[in-house]
């Protein structure tokens, strides 16, 4: 069974990719993911914003009273914590790239164009096979219009593309008015792949303590539908690889994304919930699906149900929305119980 998959110029032996999570932050677990069949691994994001904020705090502490005596400077710790964090991350990239036979993709979230470029070059020098730009940006500034937000993304991609040679993937959010057009622009700016979609961790409110509650919730397969839609629309129409992200828990989820046209399928929540060994379950399930249909490689299935290959392309658009609404038949409640869920 041949699961070989091209992804932004890299050749992976499997379309299953372990995306950024605590499981990809340690070398032993990275090796275990490789043994379980992962075609590539994405390391957790290096958040330049946190490093730069820590640098400013360190500088403020070191400056306080530094000139009170000639000996004051000798009391300062070295190296600073922010420098140590960056060094540790770069060391992980270097060690993983040397010891793993599969591509190691570094992930970066910058605070400014300068920080994106600076750290991108360091990660390339450390041996990363590719770089994922984790565009985690919430446009909370009400003075920013939609085009200004898009231009911020495009400027970052173009700047990094000019300074590094390794492939670039952009982890994109779904919150754009015209994701398809913007995807084409990102590819034109230098993105070799798009990861659809970035899953923002949104706040919750504790109504008892009257505080913002920080809570990580794992994804659910129902969240696949939005990225599935856009992957199906973009397949074959954009000069960049497509990586599916969000909601992947079973082999059936993997198959759906590949049928829609994804080049690779990324998973995080399922691995956190079930452990590294679940990667093997997903890979074996994909092989079984192919074998049952006498398919010996992925080329026969990938994009089979993309919009461009559908007999009714409108099923991915408004016509399907109307059909679903018109096809729904409500079931009256019985004995005070809610009606059963109807699958259409």
C-alpha positions, 0 to 999 in steps of 0.5 A: 500500500503506497501512502506516499504524499507530496506536501509543499515540495516534501515527499512524505511516506504518509499523509498523516501529520502530527501537528503542534502540541505538547506531544511534539515538544519532546524528542522521545515522543517525536520518535514514537510518532514516527514509529507510529506512522506519522509522515511528518511532525510539526513542533509547538510554536515558538511565540516571539511575542512571549520571548520579546516581552520576557526580554523587556522584563529582563532588561527592566530588572537588570537596569534597576540599580545597575549603576548604583555600584561598579559591582552591580552588573555582576549580580545579573543572571546570564543568559536571560530566560527569553534567550534560554527559551529560544535556544532550547527550541532551536536545540529541539529543532536541531536534534529532531531534524538529525534523529528523525527520518521524517520531515521536522516542521518548525512553527513560529508565531512572530510579534513583528516582521523583524521577529518573524524573519529573525527567528525564521532564519535561525530555525532554517539554520537549525535544520527545519525541513519547513516552517509553519507560520502560525498566524494567530492574530485576533483583530481586536483593534477596531480601527483595522479594516479587513484589507489591513489585516490581510495585508499584514499577513501578506507582508509577513509571508513575503518578508519571510519568503525573501529570507529563507529557502525552506518551504513555508506553510501558513496556518490560516484562520477562517475569519476572512470575508473571501478566504478563497481569494486570500488563499490565492494571494498568500500563495502569490506572496510565497506560501507553499502550503495553507493549513486550514484552519487555525483553531483559536482558543476563545475565552469563557466566562466563569459566572461564579468567580466573575473571571475569564476562564482559560480552558483548553477544549479538544476539537470535535469531528463536527468542526471538520465541516468548515475546513472541509468546505474550503479544501474542497473548493480550493483543491486544484485551483491554487498553487499551494499544498492544502493541509487539513486541520481540526476535528480529526479523530478517526480514520473516517475523518482522514478519508473525508479530508483526502476525498475533499482534496487535502494533501495532508491531514493533521491531528492534535486533539485525538493524539492528546486524548488517546496517546501517540499510538492513535497515529497508528490507528489512523494510518491503519484505518486509511490503509483498510479503507483503500484496500476495501476499494482495491486502491493501492495508492492515494492518487485515486482518491485524493480530491475525488469529491472536491468541488471541481470533480463533483457532478453537482458542484453547487452542493458545496454552495448555497444550493446545498444549504437550501436543500438541507433546510427544505429536506428537514422534517421536524419530529414532535416531542414525545412524552416531554422528550426531545426529538431524535437527531435526524441525519440528512 
